[in-house]
Amino acid sequence: MIEKIEKFTDSTYFTSALKVTIASVIPVLVCIYLNHFEIGFTIALGVILTYPCDIPSSLKHKINGILVTAFLIAGVNLLINITYPIPFIFYTFFPILIFILAMLSVYGQRATFTSFSALLTASLSFSHMHTGLEMLQYSGFILVGGLFYLLISLLFYYIRPNRYVELQVAECIKLTAKYLKLRGDLWNILADRKSILEKQLHLQVELNDIHHNIRLVLIGKQISSISSNQNRKMLIVFISLLEILELALSTSFDHDRLHQKFEKHPKTLATYQNLAYNLASTLKQLSKNIAKRTSYIPKNNLRKHLLALEDAIKEYENDLGKEEASEGVLMLKTMLEYAEKQVEKIKIIERAFTSVSNNYDFKGKDRDLEKFLTPQYYPLSTFIQNISFSSTIFRHSLRLTVAIVFGLIIGKFFAFQNAYWIVMTIIIIMRPGYGLTKQRTKQRVIGTVVGGVIAFSILFLTLNHQLLSVLAILCLLLGYSFTQTNYTVSATFVTMYIVFLYGILTTDILHVIQFRVADTITGALLAYLANHFLWPTWEYIKAPEHLEKSIIANRKYLQEIFNYYTQKGEVPTSYRLARKNAFIEIGNLMASFQRMSQEPKSKQKNIVLLYKLTELNHSLLSSTASLGTYTQSHKTTASSRALTIVVEKVLKNLDHSIALLKKESFVESDHTSNEEIANRFIELKNIRQNELKERTEIDEEAFALLMQEAQLVIEQLIWLTNLSESILKNTKELVESVE
């Protein structure tokens, strides 16, 4: 229990919550002491409204983002106060303002949070309207709150500059270990491989998110010339984790065939599975040590497990005889090579946390790191291009604007005490997707009811202002801590915070809170109805777009691998970028499927077909990665014409699939028949037979390399061809069903 509490209080979520809590409480306490509570409360409001945009990034982007948000929320509050007294101007200006603020989300993640803060400010502006000089003072105090939060955030940054990165890398190692564990589970004879694959795809979505966060911070520091040894060390670890993931993804063994092959020698596969589990266990231990900042002492002797697998291979060869066991030994040696590469990568991570020296050589890669970040610029053309019903953000902005205006009208003409609370609830709950909005609506209502019951129970027992103040601060801290991990719990604590706050500020607490509950339920209902009926964005419409991007990314990755295979030399940056994008897009495709599964059954059109295509693209990525890792670690022979024809066939199948999804015509030049492809495979297989005949002319090591290359490359090309054919067939079916 104590360990869990320590882990929670050391998490990035708790640290972020602690920042905003300290930054909002200090002004209130100081101003209470100076008998200016309202000023302190307004500054605290500025803090809370600025806080959401403080997301992981480089220091420069962090400062710029907070400054822009602070000035924007102050400006929005001032504009609403200026226009509100003039109904004709206000009711024309307000919807336009809401729409523009919502559309800011087209500029990325930070802009989305800035948009959210500005929209919240717009709703809260109706709680206290000001005139004359008071307008400027109130907006000024909100700005002061934003600037004060920037000060506190920078203070936290300089006290523990590397802690966020450490925790994110620790979490990344933990998720990678989980991925390796799932790969190990595949070696169970009775394993539910479909369920394991689904878990891997879900895990890929999580890994994509954490990879993005780490890139923003680590690479941002590296290219801004403020890098430290610690930052470079973490970057080396991160690169190694990406390579471990690629290696894991590339182990596309035919498990059924292997179990059949080694049916009478189960100990051999069991030895390998034990090694696979120990790879995952080692990473998990590393993750815990990094998170706890304790010295790393390896518990697993990976070299010993590698030797155990080598002994198992020798034992298998001795039992069957060299000739009969040759094919099985080759399979096992391929598995052994994979394990050796993983151990090598894990050892790099281990050395990063045990070596005294912190000098890491990037071999000139620094100049290319910036290419792995999404460019940070905000052209007006991006905004204009998204003013279309084909844009999810445009639909959401329009939907949100109508819902907010409708909420204001309902609040004004019916017996609602505070219309702004309805508007604020709509802003907090409504999301571009139906599934998330539905989920948030449910969580918000449950949190409001549960939090209200608990808080009123406490108020029934005591009205001591000092105790209520402490409880309010604690609930604020916990409410923000759970925002990203458990929104129901977060809503519960935030509701308790609000109830305790009113318990301190007013005597008629029950009367005030019952209106708040009614406002919350009304706002939640409006958000849900608006997302369902006003220009809804159903995922079955967007899913083909994500599928297209995933196929394009896989095609680019395969093309880069083939280019490297034919040209040799150093692995180019374009190869690593293609790999990164392929991983990201398969995660995005799975995320699209997840969103569709949360939507009404009537809107889950072609969900089975979409999932099948997601699996096929994942398998294609796995097979492509297998070919890529092999070509990097082996001295391959010259590319033959037969190999070129086979790869071109795969690329053409993918091109055809892309054209179908884009609704473009596709003319296949130089059509390659299935019979010709089969002949090319026979030609490639003859490479191995020719080498067998020429065995006396080359040494045994060279022969083994050529034999291994031929078998692995041919198997992967056959599998790639079959996968590309399946993707094309199912894409045709998907497009036809949509039409």
C-alpha positions in Angstrom: 0.0 0.0 0.0 2.8 2.4 1.0 4.7 1.5 -2.2 1.5 2.3 -4.3 1.1 5.7 -2.6 4.8 6.5 -3.2 4.4 5.6 -6.9 1.3 7.7 -7.2 2.9 10.8 -5.5 6.0 10.4 -7.7 4.0 10.2 -10.9 3.9 13.0 -13.6 0.1 13.3 -13.1 0.5 14.1 -9.4 3.4 16.5 -10.0 1.3 18.4 -12.6 -1.6 18.5 -10.1 0.8 19.7 -7.4 2.0 22.5 -9.6 -1.5 23.9 -10.3 -2.6 23.4 -6.7 0.3 25.3 -5.2 0.1 28.0 -7.9 -3.7 28.5 -7.2 -3.6 28.3 -3.4 -0.7 30.7 -2.8 -2.5 33.8 -4.3 -5.7 33.0 -2.3 -3.8 32.7 1.0 -1.7 35.8 0.4 -4.8 37.9 -0.6 -6.9 36.6 2.3 -4.1 37.8 4.6 -4.3 41.2 2.8 -8.1 41.2 3.0 -8.5 40.9 -0.8 -9.9 37.5 -1.2 -11.6 38.3 -4.6 -8.3 39.3 -6.1 -6.7 36.1 -4.9 -9.6 34.0 -6.2 -9.3 35.7 -9.7 -5.6 35.1 -9.9 -6.2 31.5 -8.9 -8.7 31.3 -11.7 -6.1 32.5 -14.1 -3.8 29.8 -12.9 -6.4 27.0 -13.3 -7.3 28.2 -16.8 -3.6 28.4 -18.0 -2.6 25.0 -16.6 -4.1 22.7 -19.3 -1.6 23.9 -22.0 1.4 22.9 -19.9 2.1 19.6 -21.7 5.4 17.7 -22.3 7.6 19.6 -24.7 10.9 21.5 -24.9 11.4 24.4 -22.5 11.0 27.0 -25.3 7.6 25.6 -26.5 6.5 25.2 -22.9 7.1 28.9 -22.1 5.6 30.1 -25.4 2.6 28.0 -25.0 1.9 29.2 -21.4 2.4 32.8 -22.4 0.1 32.6 -25.4 -2.6 30.9 -23.3 -2.3 33.4 -20.5 -2.8 36.4 -22.8 -5.5 34.7 -24.8 -7.7 33.8 -21.8 -7.3 37.4 -20.4 -8.2 38.8 -23.9 -11.3 36.5 -24.2 -12.6 37.5 -20.8 -12.1 41.2 -21.7 -13.8 40.9 -25.1 -16.9 39.2 -23.7 -17.2 41.8 -20.9 -17.0 44.6 -23.5 -19.6 43.2 -25.9 -22.1 41.7 -23.4 -23.9 45.0 -22.6 -24.7 45.5 -26.3 -27.0 42.5 -27.3 -26.9 43.0 -31.1 -23.1 43.0 -31.1 -22.7 40.3 -28.4 -25.1 37.7 -30.0 -23.4 38.1 -33.3 -19.8 38.1 -31.9 -20.1 35.4 -29.3 -20.9 32.4 -31.7 -18.1 33.5 -34.0 -15.7 33.7 -31.1 -16.6 30.2 -29.8 -16.2 28.8 -33.3 -12.8 30.3 -33.9 -11.5 29.3 -30.4 -12.7 25.7 -31.0 -11.1 25.6 -34.5 -7.7 26.4 -32.9 -7.5 22.6 -32.3 -6.4 22.1 -36.0 -2.9 23.3 -34.9 -2.1 20.2 -32.7 -2.1 19.0 -29.2 -1.0 22.1 -27.3 -3.3 24.3 -29.4 -6.2 22.0 -28.4 -5.5 22.6 -24.7 -5.1 26.3 -25.3 -8.5 26.2 -27.2 -10.0 24.4 -24.2 -8.7 27.0 -21.7 -10.1 29.9 -23.9 -13.5 28.2 -24.2 -13.6 27.6 -20.4 -12.8 31.3 -19.9 -15.6 32.3 -22.2 -18.1 30.2 -20.2 -16.8 31.5 -16.8 -16.9 35.1 -18.0 -20.7 35.0 -17.5 -20.3 34.2 -13.8 -19.2 37.8 -13.0 -19.8 40.5 -15.6 -17.8 43.7 -15.1 -17.9 47.2 -16.5 -15.5 50.1 -16.8 -12.2 49.9 -15.1 -13.2 46.6 -13.4 -13.1 44.8 -16.7 -9.4 45.7 -17.2 -8.6 44.8 -13.6 -10.3 41.5 -13.7 -8.7 40.5 -17.0 -5.4 41.8 -15.6 -5.6 39.5 -12.6 -6.4 36.5 -14.8 -3.3 37.4 -16.8 -1.3 37.6 -13.5 -2.5 34.2 -12.6 -1.3 32.8 -15.9 2.1 34.4 -15.5 2.3 33.2 -11.9 1.6 29.6 -13.0 4.4 30.0 -15.6 6.8 30.9 -12.7 5.7 27.9 -10.6 6.0 25.6 -13.6 9.5 26.8 -14.4 10.4 26.4 -10.7 9.3 22.7 -10.8 11.2 22.3 -14.1 14.5 23.5 -12.7 14.2 21.6 -9.4 13.7 18.3 -11.2 14.6 19.0 -14.9 14.9 15.3 -15.8 12.3 13.7 -13.7 9.5 13.8 -16.3 11.7 12.2 -18.9 12.9 9.5 -16.4 9.3 8.5 -15.6 8.2 8.5 -19.2 11.2 6.4 -20.2 10.5 4.0 -17.3 6.9 3.7 -18.5 8.1 3.1 -22.0 10.4 0.3 -20.8 7.6 -1.2 -18.9 5.2 -1.2 -21.9 8.0 -2.6 -24.1 8.5 -5.4 -21.5 4.8 -6.1 -21.7 5.0 -6.3 -25.4 7.9 -8.8 -25.2 5.9 -10.8 -22.6 3.0 -11.1 -25.1 5.5 -12.3 -27.8 6.6 -15.0 -25.3 3.0 -16.0 -24.7 2.7 -17.0 -28.3 5.0 -20.0 -27.7 2.4 -21.7 -25.6 0.8 -24.5 -27.6 -2.7 -23.6 -26.4 -2.2 -19.8 -26.7 -5.1 -17.7 -28.0 -3.1 -16.0 -30.7 -6.0 -13.8 -31.8 -6.4 -12.4 -28.3 -2.7 -11.9 -28.0 -2.6 -10.0 -31.3 -5.5 -7.8 -30.1 -3.6 -7.0 -26.9 -0.5 -6.1 -28.9 -2.5 -3.7 -31.1 -4.0 -2.0 -28.0 -0.5 -1.8 -26.6 0.8 -0.2 -29.8 -1.6 2.7 -29.3 -0.2 3.3 -25.8 3.4 3.0 -27.0 2.7 5.5 -29.8 1.5 8.1 -27.2 4.5 7.6 -24.9 7.0 7.6 -27.8 5.5 11.0 -29.0 5.9 12.5 -25.5 9.5 11.3 -25.1 10.4 12.6 -28.6 9.0 16.1 -27.8 11.2 16.5 -24.7 14.4 14.5 -25.5 14.8 15.5 -29.1 13.7 19.0 -28.4 16.5 19.4 -25.9 19.1 17.7 -28.1 18.5 20.0 -31.1 18.2 23.2 -29.0 21.8 22.9 -27.7 20.7 22.6 -24.1 21.3 18.9 -24.0 23.0 17.3 -21.0 24.7 14.0 -20.4 21.5 12.7 -18.7 19.4 13.8 -21.8 21.8 12.1 -24.2 21.8 8.9 -22.0 18.0 8.9 -22.1 18.0 9.4 -25.8 20.3 6.4 -26.3 17.9 4.3 -24.1 14.9 5.5 -26.1 16.6 4.7 -29.4 17.4 1.2 -28.1 13.8 0.7 -27.0 12.6 1.5 -30.5 15.0 -1.0 -31.9 13.9 -3.6 -29.3 10.3 -3.0 -30.4 11.2 -3.4 -34.1 13.1 -6.6 -33.3 10.1 -7.9 -31.3 7.7 -7.0 -34.1 9.9 -8.7 -36.7 9.8 -12.1 -35.0 7.0 -13.3 -37.2 7.6 -17.0 -36.7 5.1 -19.7 -37.9 4.4 -20.9 -34.4 2.1 -23.8 -35.5 4.8 -25.1 -37.9 7.4 -24.8 -35.2 5.3 -26.6 -32.6 4.7 -29.4 -35.2 8.4 -29.5 -36.1 9.5 -29.8 -32.4 6.6 -31.8 -31.1 8.9 -34.5 -29.9 11.4 -32.0 -28.5 9.3 -29.6 -26.4 12.2 -28.7 -24.1 13.9 -26.9 -27.0 11.0 -24.4 -27.5 10.4 -24.2 -23.7 14.1 -23.1 -23.4 13.5 -20.3 -25.9 10.2 -19.2 -24.3 12.0 -19.0 -20.9 14.6 -16.8 -22.5 11.9 -14.6 -24.1 10.2 -14.2 -20.6 13.6 -13.3 -19.1 14.1 -10.5 -21.7 10.8 -9.0 -20.6 11.5 -9.5 -16.9 14.9 -7.7 -17.2 13.2 -4.7 -18.9 10.5 -4.6 -16.2 13.2 -4.6 -13.5 15.0 -1.7 -15.3 11.7 0.2 -15.4 11.2 -0.1 -11.7 14.7 0.9 -10.8 14.5 4.0 -13.0 11.1 5.0 -11.6 12.4 4.6 -8.0 15.9 6.1 -8.8 17.6 3.1 -7.2 20.8 1.4 -8.3 20.2 -1.3 -10.9 21.6 -4.7 -10.1 20.7 -7.3 -12.8 18.7 -10.3 -11.5 18.6 -12.2 -14.7 21.8 -13.6 -16.3 20.7 -13.3 -19.9 24.0 -14.7 -21.2 23.3 -17.9 -19.2 19.9 -18.2 -20.9 21.5 -17.7 -24.3 24.0 -20.5 -23.5 21.1 -22.7 -22.4 19.4 -22.2 -25.8 22.6 -22.9 -27.6 23.0 -26.2 -25.6 19.3 -27.1 -26.4 20.1 -26.6 -30.1 23.2 -28.8 -29.9 21.2 -31.4 -28.0 18.5 -31.4 -30.7 21.1 -31.7 -33.4 22.8 -34.6 -31.7 19.5 -36.4 -31.1 18.4 -36.3 -34.8 21.7 -36.3 -36.5 23.2 -33.4 -38.5 21.4 -34.0 -41.8 17.9 -34.7 -40.5 18.1 -31.8 -38.0 19.5 -29.2 -40.5 16.2 -27.4 -41.2 15.2 -27.4 -37.5 18.6 -26.2 -36.5 18.4 -23.3 -39.0 15.0 -22.3 -37.5 16.4 -22.4 -34.0 19.6 -20.5 -35.0 17.3 -17.7 -36.5 15.5 -17.5 -33.1 18.9 -17.5 -31.3 20.1 -14.6 -33.5 17.0 -12.7 -32.7 17.5 -13.3 -28.9 21.2 -12.3 -29.1 20.2 -9.0 -30.8 17.6 -8.3 -28.1 20.2 -9.1 -25.3 22.6 -6.7 -27.0 20.1 -3.9 -27.0 19.1 -4.6 -23.4 22.8 -4.5 -22.4 23.1 -1.0 -23.9 20.2 0.1 -21.7 21.8 -1.6 -18.7 25.1 0.1 -19.3 23.4 3.4 -19.5 22.3 3.1 -15.9 25.3 1.3 -14.5 28.3 2.9 -16.3 30.2 5.7 -14.7 30.9 7.4 -18.0 28.1 9.4 -19.5 29.7 10.2 -22.8 27.6 8.9 -25.6 28.5 9.2 -29.3 25.6 9.7 -31.7 27.9 9.3 -34.7 26.7 12.4 -36.4 23.0 11.6 -36.0 22.2 14.8 -34.1 21.7 16.8 -37.3 18.8 14.4 -38.3 17.0 14.3 -35.0 14.7 17.3 -35.8 13.2 15.3 -38.6 11.6 13.0 -36.0 9.5 15.9 -34.6 6.3 17.3 -36.0 7.1 20.9 -37.1 5.8 23.6 -34.8 4.3 26.3 -37.0 0.8 27.8 -37.3 0.0 29.1 -40.8 -3.4 30.6 -41.5 -3.8 28.3 -44.5 -4.1 25.3 -42.1 -7.1 27.0 -40.5 -8.7 27.8 -43.8 -8.2 24.3 -45.2 -10.1 22.8 -42.3 -13.2 24.9 -42.9 -14.9 22.0 -44.6 -17.4 19.3 -43.5 -14.7 16.8 -44.3 -12.7 18.1 -41.3 -13.5 16.4 -38.0 -12.4 19.6 -36.1 -14.7 21.8 -38.2 -17.7 19.6 -37.5 -16.8 19.5 -33.8 -16.4 23.3 -33.7 -19.8 23.9 -35.4 -21.5 21.3 -33.1 -19.9 22.9 -30.0 -20.9 26.4 -31.0 -24.6 25.4 -31.5 -24.6 23.4 -28.2 -23.2 26.3 -26.2 -25.5 28.9 -27.8 -28.5 26.6 -27.1 -27.2 26.0 -23.5 -27.1 29.8 -23.0 -30.7 30.2 -24.3 -32.0 27.4 -22.1 -30.2 28.9 -19.1 -31.6 32.3 -19.7 -35.3 31.4 -20.4 -35.7 28.6 -17.9 -35.3 28.5 -14.1 -31.6 27.9 -14.1 -29.6 29.9 -11.6 -26.3 29.9 -13.6 -26.3 29.4 -17.4 -22.5 29.5 -17.4 -22.4 26.2 -15.6 -24.3 24.5 -18.4 -21.9 26.0 -21.0 -18.9 24.9 -18.9 -20.2 21.4 -18.6 -20.7 21.2 -22.4 -17.1 22.4 -23.0 -15.7 19.9 -20.5 -17.6 16.9 -21.8 -18.0 17.4 -25.5 -15.3 15.7 -27.7 -15.0 15.3 -31.5 -15.8 11.6 -31.2 -19.2 10.2 -30.1 -17.7 7.4 -28.0 -15.5 9.6 -25.8 -18.3 12.2 -25.4 -20.7 9.4 -24.3 -18.1 8.1 -21.9 -17.3 11.5 -20.5 -21.0 12.3 -20.0 -21.5 9.1 -18.0 -18.3 9.7 -15.9 -19.2 13.3 -15.3 -22.7 12.6 -14.0 -21.5 9.7 -11.8 -18.7 11.8 -10.4 -21.0 14.7 -9.7 -23.5 12.6 -7.9 -21.0 10.6 -5.9 -18.9 13.7 -5.1 -22.0 15.6 -4.0 -23.2 12.8 -1.7 -19.7 12.4 0.0 -19.2 16.2 0.4 -22.7 16.8 1.8 -22.2 14.0 4.2 -19.0 15.7 5.5 -20.8 19.1 5.6 -23.5 17.5 7.7 -20.9 16.5 10.2 -18.9 19.8 10.3 -18.9 23.3 9.0 -15.5 24.2 10.3 -13.9 26.5 7.7 -10.3 25.5 8.5 -11.1 21.8 8.0 -13.2 22.5 4.9 -10.3 24.6 3.4 -7.8 21.8 3.9 -10.3 19.3 2.4 -10.9 21.6 -0.6 -7.2 21.9 -1.3 -6.8 18.1 -1.0 -9.7 17.5 -3.3 -8.4 20.0 -5.8 -5.0 18.2 -5.8 -6.5 14.7 -6.2 -9.0 15.9 -8.8 -6.3 17.1 -11.1 -4.1 14.1 -10.3 -6.8 11.7 -11.7 -7.9 13.8 -14.7 -5.9 11.7 -17.3 -6.2 8.3 -15.6 -9.7 8.1 -14.2 -12.1 10.8 -15.1 -14.9 9.5 -12.8 -12.6 9.8 -9.8 -11.4 13.2 -11.0 -15.0 14.5 -11.4 -15.8 13.1 -7.9 -13.0 15.1 -6.2 -13.6 18.2 -8.3 -17.3 18.1 -7.2 -16.3 17.7 -3.6 -13.9 20.7 -4.0 -16.7 22.9 -5.3 -19.1 21.8 -2.6 -16.5 22.5 0.1 -15.7 25.9 -1.5 -19.4 26.9 -1.4 -19.6 25.6 2.2 -16.9 28.2 3.1 -18.4 31.0 1.0 -22.1 30.7 1.5 -24.6 29.6 4.2 -27.3 28.3 1.8 -25.1 25.6 0.4 -27.9 23.1 -0.4 -29.8 25.6 -2.5 -26.7 26.5 -4.5 -25.5 22.9 -5.1 -28.9 21.6 -6.2 -28.7 24.1 -9.1 -25.2 23.0 -9.9 -26.3 19.4 -10.2 -29.2 20.4 -12.4 -26.9 22.5 -14.5 -24.4 19.7 -14.9 -27.0 17.1 -15.9 -28.5 19.6 -18.4 -25.1 20.4 -19.9 -24.1 16.7 -20.1 -27.4 15.9 -21.9 -27.0 18.7 -24.4 -23.4 17.6 -25.1 -24.5 14.0 -25.7 -27.5 15.0 -27.9 -25.4 17.4 -30.0 -22.7 14.8 -30.6 -25.3 12.3 -31.7 -27.5 14.5 -34.0 -25.5 17.6 -35.1 -23.1 16.7 -37.9 -21.8 13.6 -36.1 -18.4 12.2 -37.1 -18.9 8.5 -37.2 -15.7 6.5 -37.3 -16.8 4.3 -40.2 -16.4 7.4 -42.3 -12.9 8.2 -41.1 -11.6 4.6 -40.8 -10.7 4.2 -44.5 -8.5 7.3 -44.2 -6.6 5.8 -41.3 -6.4 2.5 -43.2 -5.0 4.3 -46.3 -2.3 6.1 -44.2 -1.3 2.8 -42.6 -0.9 1.1 -46.0 1.1 4.1 -47.3 3.4 4.0 -44.3 3.9 0.2 -44.6 4.6 0.7 -48.4 7.2 3.4 -47.7 8.8 1.2 -45.0 9.1 -1.7 -47.4 10.5 0.5 -50.1 13.2 1.9 -47.8 14.1 -1.7 -46.8 14.4 -2.8 -50.4 16.5 0.3 -51.2 18.8 -0.5 -48.4 19.0 -4.2 -49.4 20.0 -3.3 -52.9 22.3 -0.3 -52.1 23.9 -1.5 -48.8 25.9 1.1 -46.8 24.8 3.0 -43.7 21.1 2.9 -42.6 19.7 6.2 -43.8 17.6 8.6 -41.8 14.7 8.1 -44.3 14.7 4.4 -43.2 14.3 5.3 -39.5 11.6 7.9 -40.4 9.7 5.3 -42.4 9.8 2.8 -39.5 8.6 5.5 -37.1 5.7 6.4 -39.3 4.7 2.8 -39.9 4.6 2.2 -36.1 2.5 5.3 -35.6 0.0 4.6 -38.3 -0.7 1.1 -37.3 -1.4 2.5 -33.8 -3.7 5.2 -35.3 -5.6 2.5 -37.3 -6.1 0.5 -34.1 -7.3 3.6 -32.2 -9.8 4.2 -35.0 -11.1 0.7 -34.5 -11.3 1.3 -30.7 -13.4 4.4 -31.3 -15.7 2.6 -33.7 -16.3 -0.1 -31.1 -17.6 2.6 -28.6 -20.2 3.9 -31.1 -23.8 2.6 -31.6 -24.1 -0.8 -33.2 -25.9 0.8 -36.1 -22.9 2.9 -36.8 -20.3 0.1 -36.6 -20.4 -0.5 -40.3 -17.8 -3.0 -41.6 -16.2 -3.2 -38.1 -15.2 -6.9 -38.7 -13.7 -6.1 -42.0 -11.8 -3.1 -40.6 -10.4 -5.2 -37.8 -9.3 -7.9 -40.3 -7.5 -5.2 -42.3 -5.9 -3.9 -39.1 -4.6 -7.4 -38.4 -3.3 -7.8 -41.9 -1.5 -4.4 -41.8 0.0 -5.4 -38.5 1.2 -8.7 -40.0 2.6 -6.8 -43.0 4.5 -4.4 -40.7 5.8 -7.4 -38.7 7.0 -9.2 -41.8 8.5 -6.0 -43.3 10.3 -5.3 -40.0 11.7 -8.9 -40.0 13.2 -8.3 -43.5 14.5 -5.0 -42.3 16.3 -6.2 -39.2 17.8 -9.1 -41.2 19.2 -6.9 -43.9 20.8 -4.6 -41.3 22.5 -7.3 -39.4 23.7 -9.6 -42.3 26.0 -9.2 -45.1 23.4 -9.9 -47.9 24.2 -11.0 -51.4 23.5 -8.9 -54.5 19.9 -8.3 -55.3 18.6 -10.5 -58.1 16.0 -9.6 -60.8 13.7 -12.3 -59.3 13.8 -10.5 -55.9 13.1 -7.2 -57.6 10.0 -8.6 -59.4 8.6 -10.1 -56.2 9.0 -6.9 -54.2 7.5 -4.8 -57.0 4.5 -7.1 -57.0 4.0 -6.5 -53.3 4.3 -2.7 -53.8 1.9 -2.8 -56.7 -0.7 -4.6 -54.6 -0.3 -1.9 -51.9 -0.5 0.9 -54.5 -3.7 -0.7 -55.9 -5.2 -0.8 -52.4 -4.2 2.9 -51.8 -5.8 3.9 -55.2 -9.0 2.1 -54.2 -9.2 4.0 -50.9 -8.5 7.3 -52.7 -11.1 6.4 -55.3 -8.6 6.8 -58.0 -8.2 4.6 -61.1 -5.3 2.2 -61.1 -3.6 1.0 -64.2 -1.2 -1.8 -63.6 1.7 -1.7 -66.1 3.7 -4.8 -66.8 1.2 -7.1 -65.2 2.9 -9.9 -63.4 0.9 -13.1 -63.3 0.7 -15.4 -60.3 2.4 -18.1 -62.3 5.4 -15.8 -63.0 5.6 -14.9 -59.3 5.6 -18.6 -58.5 8.4 -19.1 -61.0 10.4 -16.2 -59.3 10.0 -17.9 -56.0 11.3 -21.1 -57.5 14.2 -19.1 -59.0 15.0 -17.7 -55.6 14.8 -21.1 -53.9 17.3 -22.4 -56.4 19.8 -20.1 -54.8 19.9 -22.4 -51.9 20.1 -25.5 -54.0 23.0 -24.0 -56.0 24.8 -23.2 -52.9 24.3 -26.8 -51.7 25.9 -28.1 -54.9 28.8 -25.7 -54.6 29.4 -26.5 -50.9 32.9 -27.7 -51.5 33.9 -24.4 -53.1 33.0 -22.2 -50.1 33.7 -22.5 -46.4 31.0 -23.8 -44.0 30.4 -20.3 -42.4 29.8 -18.6 -45.7 27.6 -21.4 -46.9 25.5 -21.2 -43.7 25.0 -17.5 -44.1 23.9 -17.8 -47.7 21.5 -20.7 -46.8 20.1 -18.7 -43.9 19.6 -15.6 -46.0 17.9 -17.5 -48.8 15.5 -19.2 -46.5 14.6 -16.2 -44.4 14.3 -13.7 -47.3 12.2 -16.2 -49.4 9.8 -17.0 -46.6 9.3 -13.3 -45.8 8.7 -12.5 -49.4 6.2 -15.3 -49.8 4.4 -14.1 -46.7 4.6 -10.4 -47.8 3.1 -11.3 -51.2 0.2 -13.3 -49.6 -0.4 -10.4 -47.1 -0.5 -7.8 -49.9 -2.9 -9.9 -51.9 -5.2 -10.3 -48.8 -5.0 -6.5 -48.1 -6.0 -5.8 -51.7 -8.8 -8.3 -51.7 -10.3 -7.0 -48.4 -9.8 -3.3 -49.4 -11.9 -4.0 -52.5 -14.6 -5.5 -50.3 -14.5 -2.5 -47.9 -14.7 0.0 -50.7 -17.5 -1.9 -52.5 -19.5 -2.1 -49.2 -19.2 1.7 -48.6 -20.3 2.5 -52.1 
